[in-house]
Amino acid sequence: MLEREAKILSLAGLSGEDVHQVFRQAYDKNIEILAELLELVEDEERPF
């Protein structure tokens, strides 16, 4: 699947480094979202 996205970004005129940066930013954002979800789950598990 990543190959397809990389090819699309390449066809859009992005260099290999640009493609790497796009995937890195998406990965970082996913980690950020997962950390926020984990905090929400942990908050739900705490008694009031």
PyMOL commands that set and color helices and strands:
alter all, ss='L'
color gray80, all
select helices_A, chain A and resi 2-11+16-45
alter helices_A, ss='H'
color red, helices_A
deselect
rebuild
show_as cartoon
